[in-house]
Amino acid sequence: MKGILDKTEEAVKAAFSLCGYDPELGRVTVSNRPDLCEYQSNGAMAGAKRYHKNPMEIAKELAERLREQGSTEVPIFRRVEAVRPGFLNLDLGEAFLSGYLNEMNAKEKLGLDPKEGKRIIVDYGGANVAKPLHVGHLRSAVIGEALKRLALRMGNHAIGDVHLGDWGLQMGLIIAELSDRGLSCEDLTLSELEEIYPAASKKAKEKDANGELLNPDFAKRAHEATKELQSGDKACRRIWEKIMELSKADLKKNYDALDVHFELWKGESDAEPYIPGLIEELVRKGLAYESQGALVVDIAEPGDKKELPPCMIRKSDGASLYATSDLGTILDREKNFHLDRYIYIADSRQSLHYTQFFRVAKKAGFVPPDTELDYIGFGTMNGKDGRPFKTREGGVLRLELLIRDTRESVLARIRASRGEEMSGREAEETADVVALAALKYGDLQNQATRDYVFDLEKFTAFEGNTGPYILYTIVRIASILRKYAEAKGMEFHGAEDWIREHGSEFEIRIMEEKSGYELQLSLARFQDEMKAAWKELAPHKICSYIYKLSNDFNSFYHEVKILAEPDEEKKKSRLATLILSWKILNDCIHTLGFSAPERM
């Protein structure tokens, strides 16, 4: 099933072609002046210079052709108007719009089933082993999960990889500290591990008043232990395996709490076997050369707007770097998955790193020329003071504590609004669902590249542009459907089951009321909004869409009778519109990575 924009554009392009103009001029956009029209095309102005005609002359010719097309079939447009200096203003035909909405309501996946079929990996974890997740890990997890789900929704085979930092100096620090404490890794617990790493890190970095290391021997032994681990030392490997066991279990618990899931739990260690070979190949192909003892690859290309430094792939002491590890990871992924596209989500400050190893991967032929390599650099989550979010004591807040605080805030709101109407257990279960929506929507509504302020009071509110407001709209629709079912003596065990059983009994008709029509127009744009979000890798576009859709629904709810409507056909048409609204909102929030409760 095609989107509304595709259908309108097909009609306009056909008119351009029939009038003897290039059909590609017939692009259509949603009007930025909804008070004047619903859709718009400015192709006449673009074609005026090419065809040496007045744009209004072309626009009038096209408008006449579109009116003629509409007279022989169900018209796509009820109004076509040529306006100065050469725009085509377009409003959808009622029969066409109602037919489109009913087709959406009847089809699986709301008619959005593109089956793109690409093999995509989404790299969106990046947590370091032996360290608990903190608020800085929220954005990559939430944005990455939404993009993976969006990739799946668009008919792709998408794989999420946590890509752990499990092969660096933090391992050597822990190994050295265990040795100093005389501890065996066999009895190591998670709480001990979480205390040992920061203590070891502090010990290796502490300096005296003259800037000299206080524990240089410890720092040296930590580096040596890291090198021994990476060289295959069996004792170091046993400690590494125990650290991985403890850390993975804790990380999985925290990611599960966010409803974030990875198909692959790989890390930097999985790239290690590929590194010697890839360095050898870069040298053999003449891409890598020595510079001040290090091995580097030039990445500059004609057309670069600024000077880009070479990508260092081996340090002067022989150690490999993040770029080397990421290139090894690409080789591992190519070997196992033969991917069409890579999507990386990481802090925006890592932009140069991704540019560098992407270009090396392409120059070296580690990926085919047509493979897409995308990097989404996200901004920081800040406190109300505009600085990166911290605890009151100034430390980095653990992610599990952020989730807990959000849940407690939501639970307090539910208890204040529902009182004794909702049991303690139901209130707590509902708070779990709503808190997750508050956290995820609060992050995702922002364009990924931008910094944003985390405001717990604002994000957990049941009104405004928040996750709880979207859920409240869904719950309100379900409540209306339940009341209708009970009045008709129907069983109601939840909106989803009831819609599956009875949804086909209702047919949408275009509403006369302005708020009802605006809602129906927004519903029709579902496909276009989802496709635009995927094309731009922009989950915030889905948030903007469902916020507008929720506002449109609530305006309709407050202004138009639904269950109190005496005309049964009108009532059923309005309920059909509610059913489609419920389906679309749920489809969108599932893609964003959260769900709605039955009650709030």
Beta strands, then each sheet from edge to edge (+ up, - down):
strand 1: 29-30
strand 2: 39-41
strand 3: 77-83
strand 4: 87-92
strand 5: 119-123
strand 6: 157-161
strand 7: 288-291
strand 8: 294-297
strand 9: 311-314
strand 10: 341-347
strand 11: 372-378
strand 12: 381-382
strand 13: 452-453
sheet 1: 1+ 2- 4+ 3-
sheet 2: 6+ 5+ 10+ 11+
sheet 3: 7+ 8- 9+
sheet 4: 12+ 13+
end
